[in-house]
Amino acid sequence: MKIKLDENLGNRAIELFREAGHEVVTVSEQNFGGATDDELIEACRTEGRVLLTLDLDFSNVLRFPPERYAGIAVLRVPHPIDLDTIRERVRVFLKAAPQEELSGRLWIVEQGRIREYDPM
């Protein structure tokens, strides 16, 4: 799976994706820091990448209809954000990713589970 980590994730947990065999890049690696949400999601669409983010704005299906993109995964984490919590959410994501096609879907990754947006 091709994944782009939003700048709010930076390089946190990137090694978990690479160890699982995913092609992952970060917003900062691609010099995309400061891009608008619309620019970022369009880049993901063009590149065929799943966007992984902490930004709850991407869970707005009216603004970002999941069916237009290679996939959107929003990690729900409590504040203050800590690395262990991010790693736990990434592990939840990675456990489900091999069994599921994420294209056109929105996943909300929470502690121990994934909620998927269902347009029906």
MDTraj code that builds the backbone (N, CA, C; nanometers):
import mdtraj as md
import numpy as np

residues = "MET LYS ILE LYS LEU ASP GLU ASN LEU GLY ASN ARG ALA ILE GLU LEU PHE ARG GLU ALA GLY HIS GLU VAL VAL THR VAL SER GLU GLN ASN PHE GLY GLY ALA THR ASP ASP GLU LEU ILE GLU ALA CYS ARG THR GLU GLY ARG VAL LEU LEU THR LEU ASP LEU ASP PHE SER ASN VAL LEU ARG PHE PRO PRO GLU ARG TYR ALA GLY ILE ALA VAL LEU ARG VAL PRO HIS PRO ILE ASP LEU ASP THR ILE ARG GLU ARG VAL ARG VAL PHE LEU LYS ALA ALA PRO GLN GLU GLU LEU SER GLY ARG LEU TRP ILE VAL GLU GLN GLY ARG ILE ARG GLU TYR ASP PRO MET".split()
xyz = np.array([
    [0.0835, -0.1168, 0.0000],
    [0.0000, 0.0000, 0.0000],
    [0.0888, 0.1243, 0.0000],
    [0.0485, 0.2230, -0.0770],
    [0.1212, 0.3504, -0.0810],
    [0.0540, 0.4473, 0.0169],
    [0.1350, 0.5018, 0.1080],
    [0.0828, 0.5843, 0.2174],
    [0.1588, 0.7152, 0.2244],
    [0.0844, 0.8218, 0.2565],
    [0.1480, 0.9512, 0.2857],
    [0.1108, 0.9884, 0.4296],
    [0.2133, 1.0160, 0.5109],
    [0.1910, 1.0597, 0.6476],
    [0.1823, 1.2117, 0.6501],
    [0.0742, 1.2628, 0.7053],
    [0.0546, 1.4069, 0.7170],
    [0.1630, 1.4656, 0.8068],
    [0.1833, 1.5967, 0.7937],
    [0.2884, 1.6607, 0.8709],
    [0.2624, 1.6548, 1.0206],
    [0.1363, 1.6374, 1.0632],
    [0.1090, 1.6271, 1.2061],
    [0.1564, 1.4936, 1.2634],
    [0.1917, 1.3993, 1.1776],
    [0.2524, 1.2737, 1.2216],
    [0.4036, 1.2757, 1.2057],
    [0.4528, 1.3568, 1.1133],
    [0.5969, 1.3640, 1.0904],
    [0.6538, 1.2268, 1.0617],
    [0.7639, 1.1942, 1.1280],
    [0.8282, 1.0640, 1.1093],
    [0.7904, 0.9642, 1.2178],
    [0.6958, 1.0038, 1.3038],
    [0.6555, 0.9140, 1.4115],
    [0.5966, 0.7862, 1.3539],
    [0.6502, 0.6754, 1.3923],
    [0.6018, 0.5416, 1.3568],
    [0.6244, 0.5043, 1.2103],
    [0.7010, 0.5824, 1.1376],
    [0.7248, 0.5522, 0.9956],
    [0.7879, 0.4141, 0.9782],
    [0.8744, 0.3760, 1.0722],
    [0.9414, 0.2468, 1.0604],
    [0.8424, 0.1308, 1.0678],
    [0.7307, 0.1479, 1.1396],
    [0.6299, 0.0418, 1.1471],
    [0.5687, 0.0140, 1.0098],
    [0.5460, 0.1194, 0.9328],
    [0.4919, 0.1031, 0.7980],
    [0.5928, 0.0356, 0.7060],
    [0.7159, 0.0796, 0.7148],
    [0.8194, 0.0227, 0.6279],
    [0.8454, -0.1233, 0.6627],
    [0.8463, -0.1558, 0.7927],
    [0.8651, -0.2953, 0.8345],
    [0.7522, -0.3838, 0.7833],
    [0.6333, -0.3267, 0.7705],
    [0.5173, -0.4026, 0.7211],
    [0.5137, -0.4086, 0.5681],
    [0.6132, -0.3463, 0.5027],
    [0.6247, -0.3556, 0.3581],
    [0.5474, -0.2512, 0.2793],
    [0.5049, -0.1445, 0.3453],
    [0.4310, -0.0397, 0.2759],
    [0.5255, 0.0672, 0.2235],
    [0.4885, 0.1257, 0.1115],
    [0.5638, 0.2373, 0.0550],
    [0.5108, 0.3642, 0.1209],
    [0.5907, 0.4239, 0.2068],
    [0.5435, 0.5382, 0.2848],
    [0.6344, 0.6585, 0.2650],
    [0.5720, 0.7738, 0.2498],
    [0.6434, 0.9009, 0.2435],
    [0.5763, 0.9970, 0.3408],
    [0.6508, 1.0981, 0.3788],
    [0.5939, 1.1997, 0.4665],
    [0.5774, 1.3292, 0.3893],
    [0.4893, 1.4120, 0.4408],
    [0.4676, 1.5438, 0.3813],
    [0.5985, 1.6215, 0.3800],
    [0.6747, 1.6129, 0.4890],
    [0.8009, 1.6889, 0.4954],
    [0.9042, 1.6356, 0.3962],
    [0.9097, 1.5047, 0.3754],
    [1.0023, 1.4475, 0.2765],
    [0.9751, 1.5020, 0.1367],
    [0.8495, 1.5298, 0.1097],
    [0.8108, 1.5777, -0.0228],
    [0.8011, 1.7309, -0.0271],
    [0.8537, 1.7956, 0.0758],
    [0.8511, 1.9423, 0.0841],
    [0.7104, 1.9975, 0.0664],
    [0.6147, 1.9325, 0.1313],
    [0.4755, 1.9716, 0.1217],
    [0.4270, 2.0396, 0.2491],
    [0.5192, 2.0684, 0.3416],
    [0.4817, 2.1329, 0.4666],
    [0.4102, 2.2648, 0.4410],
    [0.3032, 2.2880, 0.5164],
    [0.2271, 2.4113, 0.5008],
    [0.1239, 2.4068, 0.3898],
    [0.1135, 2.2942, 0.3201],
    [0.0128, 2.2825, 0.2140],
    [-0.1264, 2.2849, 0.2760],
    [-0.2226, 2.3341, 0.2017],
    [-0.3605, 2.3328, 0.2492],
    [-0.4121, 2.1896, 0.2473],
    [-0.5204, 2.1661, 0.3188],
    [-0.5814, 2.0332, 0.3183],
    [-0.6193, 1.9917, 0.1761],
    [-0.6738, 2.0853, 0.1002],
    [-0.7139, 2.0544, -0.0375],
    [-0.5937, 2.0173, -0.1242],
    [-0.4832, 2.0890, -0.1080],
    [-0.3619, 2.0576, -0.1849],
    [-0.3073, 1.9202, -0.1453],
    [-0.3099, 1.8922, -0.0161],
    [-0.2574, 1.7651, 0.0335],
    [-0.3395, 1.6469, -0.0166],
    [-0.4706, 1.6556, -0.0053],
    [-0.5533, 1.5433, -0.0477],
    [-0.5476, 1.5247, -0.1993],
    [-0.5326, 1.6340, -0.2732],
    [-0.5194, 1.6236, -0.4184],
    [-0.3882, 1.5545, -0.4558],
    [-0.2808, 1.5867, -0.3829],
    [-0.1527, 1.5194, -0.4070],
    [-0.1656, 1.3694, -0.3790],
    [-0.2352, 1.3344, -0.2717],
    [-0.2567, 1.1928, -0.2405],
    [-0.3369, 1.1253, -0.3513],
    [-0.4397, 1.1931, -0.4015],
    [-0.5211, 1.1368, -0.5089],
    [-0.4367, 1.1126, -0.6338],
    [-0.3587, 1.2137, -0.6710],
    [-0.2740, 1.2048, -0.7905],
    [-0.1706, 1.0927, -0.7774],
    [-0.1133, 1.0774, -0.6583],
    [-0.0101, 0.9763, -0.6338],
    [-0.0682, 0.8385, -0.6021],
    [-0.1984, 0.8307, -0.5828],
    [-0.2599, 0.7040, -0.5450],
    [-0.2213, 0.6588, -0.4060],
    [-0.2071, 0.7556, -0.3137],
    [-0.1643, 0.7257, -0.1766],
    [-0.2783, 0.7414, -0.0771],
    [-0.2787, 0.6544, 0.0205],
    [-0.3673, 0.6680, 0.1349],
    [-0.3108, 0.7792, 0.2226],
    [-0.3974, 0.8695, 0.2670],
    [-0.3546, 0.9737, 0.3601],
    [-0.3775, 0.9253, 0.5017],
    [-0.2734, 0.9280, 0.5825],
    [-0.2822, 0.8953, 0.7244],
    [-0.2559, 1.0233, 0.8009],
    [-0.3503, 1.0618, 0.8876],
    [-0.3437, 1.1926, 0.9509],
    [-0.4048, 1.1921, 1.0902],
    [-0.3720, 1.2941, 1.1665],
    [-0.4381, 1.3211, 1.2938],
    [-0.5452, 1.4289, 1.2777],
    [-0.5517, 1.4884, 1.1611],
    [-0.6383, 1.6026, 1.1325],
    [-0.7831, 1.5576, 1.1134],
    [-0.8687, 1.5906, 1.2089],
    [-1.0084, 1.5493, 1.2033],
    [-1.0843, 1.6128, 1.0875],
    [-1.0318, 1.7194, 1.0299],
    [-1.0979, 1.7813, 0.9143],
    [-1.1160, 1.6812, 0.8007],
    [-1.0235, 1.5865, 0.7880],
    [-1.0309, 1.4889, 0.6790],
    [-1.1411, 1.3856, 0.7008],
    [-1.2048, 1.3859, 0.8177],
    [-1.3184, 1.2962, 0.8404],
    [-1.4499, 1.3601, 0.7959],
    [-1.4440, 1.4819, 0.7442],
    [-1.5621, 1.5499, 0.6919],
    [-1.5898, 1.4985, 0.5504],
    [-1.6868, 1.4073, 0.5385],
    [-1.7134, 1.3418, 0.4103],
    [-1.7796, 1.4346, 0.3089],
    [-1.8345, 1.5450, 0.3546],
    [-1.8903, 1.6415, 0.2600],
    [-1.7785, 1.7178, 0.1902],
    [-1.6747, 1.7475, 0.2641],
    [-1.5605, 1.8197, 0.2058],
    [-1.4649, 1.7259, 0.1335],
    [-1.4433, 1.6074, 0.1911],
    [-1.3500, 1.5099, 0.1347],
    [-1.4218, 1.3764, 0.1144],
    [-1.5054, 1.3647, 0.0108],
    [-1.5771, 1.2388, -0.0132],
    [-1.4790, 1.1233, -0.0348],
    [-1.4816, 1.0232, 0.0509],
    [-1.3821, 0.9156, 0.0443],
    [-1.3716, 0.8472, -0.0914],
    [-1.4828, 0.8369, -0.1629],
    [-1.4811, 0.7650, -0.2902],
    [-1.3925, 0.8310, -0.3952],
    [-1.3498, 0.9517, -0.3725],
    [-1.2630, 1.0222, -0.4679],
    [-1.1134, 0.9914, -0.4477],
    [-1.0804, 0.9254, -0.3389],
    [-0.9401, 0.9134, -0.3007],
    [-0.8966, 0.7678, -0.2824],
    [-0.7666, 0.7492, -0.2731],
    [-0.7089, 0.6161, -0.2527],
    [-0.7316, 0.5660, -0.1106],
    [-0.7854, 0.6512, -0.0260],
    [-0.8159, 0.6154, 0.1117],
    [-0.7735, 0.7250, 0.2068],
    [-0.8507, 0.7402, 0.3136],
    [-0.8200, 0.8366, 0.4190],
    [-0.8310, 0.7615, 0.5509],
    [-0.7284, 0.7738, 0.6333],
    [-0.7302, 0.7146, 0.7667],
    [-0.6964, 0.8234, 0.8674],
    [-0.7891, 0.8476, 0.9575],
    [-0.7710, 0.9490, 1.0607],
    [-0.7473, 0.8774, 1.1933],
    [-0.6326, 0.9051, 1.2533],
    [-0.6006, 0.8477, 1.3838],
    [-0.6608, 0.9358, 1.4918],
    [-0.7491, 0.8801, 1.5739],
    [-0.8082, 0.9542, 1.6854],
    [-0.7222, 0.9283, 1.8083],
    [-0.6594, 1.0337, 1.8588],
    [-0.5739, 1.0204, 1.9769],
    [-0.6098, 1.1295, 2.0778],
    [-0.6028, 1.0964, 2.2061],
    [-0.6319, 1.1970, 2.3081],
    [-0.5163, 1.2961, 2.3203],
    [-0.5461, 1.4108, 2.3772],
    [-0.4425, 1.5107, 2.4026],
    [-0.3998, 1.5002, 2.5470],
    [-0.2761, 1.5182, 2.5813],
    [-0.1667, 1.5447, 2.4882],
    [-0.1301, 1.4189, 2.4100],
    [-0.0870, 1.4394, 2.2889],
    [-0.0496, 1.3294, 2.1993],
    [0.0856, 1.2738, 2.2420],
    [0.0946, 1.1406, 2.2509],
    [0.2244, 1.0808, 2.2842],
    [0.2555, 0.9704, 2.1833],
    [0.3814, 0.9418, 2.1703],
    [0.4301, 0.8473, 2.0705],
    [0.3722, 0.7073, 2.0898],
    [0.3579, 0.6625, 2.2135],
    [0.3044, 0.5284, 2.2376],
    [0.1621, 0.5152, 2.1850],
    [0.0819, 0.6189, 2.2029],
    [-0.0564, 0.6156, 2.1538],
    [-0.0589, 0.6139, 2.0019],
    [0.0254, 0.6939, 1.9400],
    [0.0324, 0.6945, 1.7936],
    [0.0740, 0.5572, 1.7425],
    [0.1735, 0.4978, 1.8050],
    [0.2190, 0.3646, 1.7624],
    [0.1080, 0.2603, 1.7782],
    [0.0296, 0.2707, 1.8849],
    [-0.0811, 0.1767, 1.9056],
    [-0.1837, 0.1910, 1.7934],
    [-0.2181, 0.3150, 1.7571],
    [-0.3155, 0.3377, 1.6498],
    [-0.2606, 0.2876, 1.5150],
    [-0.1330, 0.3091, 1.4917],
    [-0.0715, 0.2610, 1.3683],
    [-0.0771, 0.1084, 1.3636],
    [-0.0524, 0.0428, 1.4746],
    [-0.0602, -0.1043, 1.4775],
    [-0.2024, -0.1529, 1.4471],
    [-0.3027, -0.0827, 1.4992],
    [-0.4422, -0.1170, 1.4689],
    [-0.4659, -0.1037, 1.3183],
    [-0.4185, 0.0058, 1.2605],
    [-0.4310, 0.0292, 1.1170],
    [-0.3622, -0.0824, 1.0380],
    [-0.2379, -0.1123, 1.0742],
    [-0.1598, -0.2119, 1.0007],
    [-0.2188, -0.3521, 1.0115],
    [-0.2795, -0.3836, 1.1240],
    [-0.3411, -0.5146, 1.1416],
    [-0.4584, -0.5315, 1.0445],
    [-0.5350, -0.4266, 1.0216],
    [-0.6521, -0.4337, 0.9339],
    [-0.6166, -0.4146, 0.7868],
    [-0.5125, -0.3379, 0.7586],
    [-0.4798, -0.3000, 0.6204],
    [-0.4606, -0.4176, 0.5253],
    [-0.3932, -0.5264, 0.5631],
    [-0.3740, -0.6355, 0.4658],
    [-0.5042, -0.7047, 0.4246],
    [-0.6054, -0.7024, 0.5126],
    [-0.7301, -0.7718, 0.4832],
    [-0.8312, -0.6834, 0.4104],
    [-0.8102, -0.5545, 0.4119],
    [-0.9101, -0.4621, 0.3592],
    [-0.8532, -0.3741, 0.2487],
    [-0.9353, -0.3436, 0.1523],
    [-0.9020, -0.2457, 0.0485],
    [-0.9454, -0.1103, 0.1017],
    [-0.8558, -0.0166, 0.1050],
    [-0.8862, 0.1143, 0.1629],
    [-0.9298, 0.2169, 0.0586],
    [-0.9094, 0.1883, -0.0676],
    [-0.9437, 0.2828, -0.1727],
    [-1.0920, 0.3194, -0.1642],
    [-1.1176, 0.4504, -0.1647],
    [-1.2541, 0.4996, -0.1591],
    [-1.3180, 0.4940, -0.0219],
    [-1.2374, 0.4691, 0.0800],
    [-1.2917, 0.4533, 0.2151],
    [-1.2308, 0.5539, 0.3118],
    [-1.3061, 0.5785, 0.4183],
    [-1.2598, 0.6595, 0.5302],
    [-1.2591, 0.5713, 0.6535],
    [-1.1409, 0.5592, 0.7137],
    [-1.1271, 0.4855, 0.8392],
    [-1.0979, 0.5836, 0.9510],
    [-1.1662, 0.5661, 1.0632],
    [-1.1353, 0.6376, 1.1860],
    [-1.0725, 0.5342, 1.2784],
    [-0.9437, 0.5506, 1.3050],
    [-0.8679, 0.4523, 1.3820],
    [-0.8650, 0.4968, 1.5276],
    [-0.9247, 0.4140, 1.6123],
    [-0.9344, 0.4423, 1.7549],
    [-0.8614, 0.3346, 1.8336],
    [-0.8683, 0.3440, 1.9634],
    [-0.8019, 0.2449, 2.0468],
    [-0.8641, 0.1078, 2.0237],
    [-0.7863, 0.0175, 1.9645],
    [-0.8276, -0.1199, 1.9463],
    [-0.9308, -0.1467, 1.8380],
    [-0.9689, -0.0438, 1.7598],
    [-1.0700, -0.0680, 1.6568],
    [-1.0641, 0.0366, 1.5466],
    [-1.1343, 0.0037, 1.4379],
    [-1.1479, 0.0973, 1.3253],
    [-1.2959, 0.1134, 1.2968],
    [-1.3385, 0.2383, 1.2878],
    [-1.4745, 0.2666, 1.2417],
    [-1.4626, 0.3091, 1.0959],
    [-1.5471, 0.2560, 1.0129],
    [-1.5439, 0.2914, 0.8709],
    [-1.6686, 0.3691, 0.8352],
    [-1.6491, 0.4771, 0.7625],
    [-1.7625, 0.5553, 0.7138],
    [-1.8398, 0.4716, 0.6136],
    [-1.9695, 0.4630, 0.6351],
    [-2.0580, 0.3898, 0.5448],
    [-2.1599, 0.4876, 0.4900],
    [-2.1565, 0.5163, 0.3597],
    [-2.2463, 0.6163, 0.3024],
    [-2.3928, 0.5721, 0.2991],
    [-2.4205, 0.4479, 0.3290],
    [-2.5592, 0.3982, 0.3255],
    [-2.6279, 0.4275, 0.4517],
])
top = md.Topology()
chain = top.add_chain()
for i, resn in enumerate(residues, 1):
    res = top.add_residue(resn, chain, resSeq=i)
    for name in ("N", "CA", "C"):
        top.add_atom(name, md.element.get_by_symbol(name[0]), res)
traj = md.Trajectory(xyz[None], top)
